[in-house]
């Protein structure tokens, strides 16, 4: 058997493209994939659970992790900090479990600098018109917030060259199929396992 590390799947895309829905769908289908849990200094909302939705930390705890270089990436958003802890992800990857990290572009760029062997996937809407329709349809943002998100979308799409793959999300089920195909292809990529393959068959040759 060839020992395979897990894949770190970094999924980004404009707000409303459907990246979160695709991630949930692939996790439902594939129990060998887990969703990364971020850390934050904001207070839990009703129903949110520590260690499930987020790791809820004080600003002092968060800063200590920053000082100890314990994040793949982190950023301040409004008055709170958000970050991706390294330890839990690296442990899962070493144990052969794939991890999905759903993250915005700035964070994805930081992750790529730290862990370039990750698989970086960009989720696109079918069109900007459809993107705006989805954002409006959620009913969770004000008109001002909708206009701000929509105006940012094209600037975010221009960063697609930082990614390995793209998925045009017309239908969640088909997009999840495409993501699964990407995962399968990456698991059989020679550059990831060539040394392990050669060592395995060298050992067998010596026993023949």
N, C-alpha and C positions, 0 to 999 in steps of 0.2 A: 504494500500500500504506500502511496505517496502522501506524505503529510502536507496538508494544505492549510495555510492560515486563512482566517476569515477575511472577507473583503470589507473595506470601509467605503460605503456608498454615500457620496455627498450629493444631495439633491437640492437644487435651487431653481428659482424662477420668479417672475413678477407676481405680486399679490393678485390672486384671482385666477392664476394659471391652473391651479388644481394640484399642486405638488403634494400638499398634505393628504388629500384624498387618495392619491395614487400610493403614497407610502403606507397608509392604513390598509389599503386593499392588498398590497403585496405581503404585508405582515400577516394579514388574515389567511392568505393562501399558503404562506411558507413559515412554518414554526421555527425554522432554523435561522430566521432573520429577526433581529431585535431593533427597536427604535432607541436611539441615543436619548438620554435624559439630560437636559441642560440644567445649569445652576443659575439662580437669580437672587437678587437682593430684594425683589418686590414681595409684598405680602401675598399669601395664598388667597385665591378667590374661593367662593363657596364651592365645595365639592372637590377641590384640588387636594391631592395627596402628596406629601413629601416622599421623594424617591420614585414616584410614578409619573406625575405631571412635570415636576421640577424638583431639584434639590433646593429648598428654600434656606438661604444663608443670610446671616447678618453681614453688614458691610465690612466689619472687621474680619469675619471668617473668609469672605470673598477675597479681601485684600491679601490675607495670609496665603491663600492659594495662588494668587498672582505672583507674590514674592517668591514662592517656592516653584514657580514655573509648572504649575499643575493643570494648566488649561491648554487645549489645542488652539483656542481663540477666545477672545472676550471683547466686549464692547459696552459702552455706556449708552443706553437708549432712554432719552428723557432723564428721569431722576434715578433710574435703577441700572444695575449692571447685570449682564447676561453672559454666560460663558459655557464652553464645552469641556468638561473634565476629561483628562487623559486616562486616568488609571482604569476606570471601569471599561472603557472602550478597548484599550490595549489588552486587558485580560481576556475579553471576549474574542478578540481577533486571534490571540495566541492559542485559544482553545478551539479555533476553527469555526467560530460563529460569526456570521456576517452582521454588520451593524449599519443601519441607515441613519444618516445625519441630515435632517431637513434644516436648511440654514440659508440666510441671505448671502448675497454675493461677497460682501466685505469679509464676512467670517469664513466663507469658502476659500477665499484667496489666502487667508492666514493658515487655514488647515493644509492647503496645498504646499505651503512653504515648509510646514513641519512634517507632513506625511504625504510626499508626492506620489507614493504608490497607490493612493486612494483612487476610486473610480468616480469621476465628476460628471454629473448628469444635469442637463438644463431642461426644464419643462417649459414649453412654449404654449400660448393659447393659439387657437386656429386663426384668430385675427384680433386686432386691437378693439374692434367693435364688439366682438364676443367677450373679450376681457372686461370691457366696461359694463356690459350687460350682466356678467357674473358678479362683479363687485356690487353693483346696484341691487342685484337680486338677493344678496346675502342679508341686506337690511341691517347691517351692524355698524355702518359708518355714516357720518354726516355727509352732506353734499360737499362740504369743504374738504373732508378727508378723502372722499371718492375722487375729486378732481386732482388732489395731490398725488394719490396713488397712481392714477391714470397717467399723469404727466411724467412720473418717474419711470413708467414701464419701459419706454423706448430706450432710455439711458441704461436701464438694467439689461435689456436684450442685447445691447452693444457689447456687453461683457462676455458674450457666449464663447468667444475664442479661448477663454480660460478653462473650458470644459472639454471632456472627451467625447461625450455623446449628447444628443438632444432627442426629446420626445415631444411631438405635437399632440397635445391632449384634447382630442375631439370627444373621445369616449373613455371613461375611466377604465373599464374592463380591458379594452384594447391597449391602452397605455400601460397598464400593469403587465400585460403580455409582453410588450416591448421591453419593459424593465427587466422582466424575468429572462428574456433572451440575452440582454446585455450581461446579466449576472452569470448566466451559463457560459457565455463566450469568454468572459474574464477568468472564470475558474479553469478554463482549458488553455489559457494563454501560455505559450512556451516560456516567455521571458520571466514569468513568475516562478516557474518550477523547474527550469532546465537543470540546475545543479542537483536538486533532489532526485530528478529522474536519472541523471547520469550516475549518481552515487548508488541509487537502488540497484540498477542493473550491473554496476561494477561489482557490488557485493554478491549478486547472484552468479556472475561470471566466475568469481573466485571460488565459489562453492561447487561449480560444475565439475 
